[in-house]
Amino acid sequence: MQLFYHPDITAESKEIIFNKDESRHISRVLRKKPGDELNITNGRGSIFTAGLTVVEPKQAIARIQGSKEIAPLPYQLHLAVAPTKLNDRYEWFLEKATEIGVTEISPIICEHSERKVIKPERFERILQSAMKQSLKAWIPKLNPAVTFSEFLRQENKVSVRCIAHCEDSEKKSLKHTISPGESVILLIGPEGDFSSDEIRQAISRGYSEVHLGNSRLRTETAAIVACQSVAFINEV
């Protein structure tokens, strides 16, 4: 099975027109022909089957034939992760987290952050590609980058809020902090870790201090370990 992405498809759609990039991929790379069937997701839980009616490098058109609904993850995981100094490491995190299972991602700019500017359009393309590659029907929500303090001030109703850091303190294991089916926010800092003041801010906002094992992990590795731990606890 090969999955395509078209965010504008709804249950009422009869026909879809692919953008130039997808049209070129369909016609030149995959060499699809009129009459061939495609599987398409809108990233919001629906997978549609459609038959190609027009196949041209600049425009491919398909007629909707049917659809099915895919249940969302049985848990909510919001990863707030500081951008890494090397951008490709953060992009690797985005890709793998999407494949494993994450519902929301927020880049957070911290006191020790060496990278403070991101490219959301590129990040969105990576999420889309990872969703298609892993045959998922739900795309993670990517939030705008905000400072650490701004993120803490945002309203949320999530009961399980955690911060993973490297300072010496009484931390619980992440796996002993969460239960199946829970909604979780997890903060992961930059290469220089969170500052002591940031850790205090998070604790004052109700965040629990957690660790992800005995090893000192890179930012992107910590995010993936956390993502897989939550998925494993939920047996996904």
N, C-alpha and C positions, 0 to 999 in steps of 0.2 A: 504493500500500500504506500502511495505517495500522497502527501497532504499539502494543499495550497492554502494561502491565507488571503481572505478578502474581508476587511472589517465591516463593510457596509451591507452584507447579506442579512436579511431577516426572513422570518417565516413567510412573509408576504411576497418575497422576491420571486420573480419569474425568470429573469435573465440577468446575467452579470457580465460586466466588461472588465477585463484585466488591465492593469496599468502597463506601461511600456516595458518595464523590466520583466514582469511576470510573463507578458506576451512573448517577449524575445526568448525567455527560458522555455516556454511551452513549445514554441515553433522551431527554434534553432538548436537548442540543446537536447530537449526530449524528443523532438521531431514528431510531435503529436499531429493527428489528422482530424478533420471533421468527423464526428461520430464517436471519437474516443471519449471514455468516461473519466472524470476527475473527481477527487474527494477534496472538499474545501471547508475550512472552518472560519468562523467569524471571530474566534478567540473568546467567545462568551458562552461556550458550552454546546454549540451546535456544529454538527458535521453534515454537510450537504453533498449529495451526489449530483453531478451535472454532466450533460453531454455537450461536447464542443460543436458549435455550429459554424464558427469562423476562426481560422487559424492563420494569422498574419504576424510578422515580426513586430509591427507597431500596435496591433490590436487583436486580442483573442477574445471571443465571445462564447459563452456557454449558457445553455438552458437548464434550469433547475429541474431535477427529476424526483428528488425525495430528500428527506433529512432525518436525523436522529439526534436526541439530546444526550449529552454525556454529563454525568454527575460531577460536581466540583470536588475538590479534595475534602476529606472528612475533618479537616482542621484548617485553621487560618494561621499562616506564618508570615510575619512582617519582619524582614531583615533590614535593619538600618545600619549600613556599612560605609565606613569612610573610604573615599576614593584612594586607590593606591598610587604611589609615585609613578610606577610603570603602568600605563593605561591598559596594556594588553592583559595584565593580571586581573584587573577588575572585569574586563570583558570575558575572561575565562570564567570567573565567578558567575557572571550573569548567565552565561550559557549553561554551565553545569547545574546551577540552582534551578533553572527552568526545567531542565531534564529530570531532576530529582523530584521537585515539587515545592514551589513557593508561591504565595499569593500576592505579596506586595514587597517592593524594594524601595528604600529611600537612601540616596547618597547623603551622608552627613559630613559637614566640614567641621573639623575639630581643631583644637589649639595646636596640635602637633602635625596637622595635615600638611604634606608637601605639595599635594595637588588640590587646587581649590576651584578648578573649572572643569566641567565635564561636557560631553557632546551628547545630549539626550537623543537626538535623531539617530545617531549611530548605535546607541544603546538599545533603542527601540528595535532597530533592524536585527540586532543580535538576539533579542528576545523572540522576535518573530521567527527567525531562522531556527532557533533551538526548539521552539514549540512545534514547528513543522517536522523537524528531524525526529523528535521524540514522539510524534503522533499524538500530541495533546490537543485538547479542544479549548483549553483555558490559557490565556496569556497573562503573565503576572502584571500587576499594575506598577508602573514606574513613576515615582513621584519626583518633582523638581528637587534639586539639591538645596539643602538648607543648612544653617549652622546647627551645631549640637544643641545650643540653648533654645533656638527656635523649634527644633524638633520636640524637645521636652515640653515646651509650652503648648503644643498641639493637643487638642481635645481627642481623647480616645476612650473607649469603653472596654479595652482589653484588660482582663484581670491578671494575666501572667506577663509581667514585664521584667526582662532580665538584661543585665549588662555583663559582658565577658571582658575581663581585663587581666593584666599580668602582675599587678601589685600584690604584695603579701596581705592577705586578709582571710577572714573566715568565709570561704566560698563553698557553695554546694555544687555538686555535679549537675549539669544541665538535665541529664536523664532522670535525676531524682527530684527535679523541680517542676516538671510538666507531666501531664497525664493525657491519654488519648482523647482526641476530640476537642482539646482546648484551643483557644486563640492565644497566640504568643507574639510578643514583640521582643526582638533580641538586638541589642546594640553591640557593634563590633568596631573597634577603633582603628586608627591608621598604624603605619609601621612603628611610630614612636609611642604607641598606646594612648589611651586616654590620659589626660592630666589628672592629678589628684583632685583638683577642684571640680572637674567634670564628673568624676566618680561620685563625689559628695553630692553634686547637683542631682544626679540620677537617683541616688539612694533616697534623697529627700523627696523625690517625686514617686517613690514607691517601687523603684526597680530593685530586684534582688541580684546580688553578686553571684556569678556562676563561673565554673571553669569547664573546659572542654577536654580534659585529660591531663596527663602529666607532661606532655611536650609543649614547648613554646612554638606556637604556630604563626605563620604569616597571616596577614589580614584575610586574603582570599581563601587560604586553606581553612582558617577558623570558620569562615562563613559557610564553606561547604561541609565541614564536619558538623556544624550546628544544623544545617539543612538536612543532612542525612540522618542525624540523630532523631530529629523530630519526625521524619518520615518513617524511620524504623519503629519508633514508639507507637506510631499509628498504623504500622504494618502495611505501608503503601509500597 
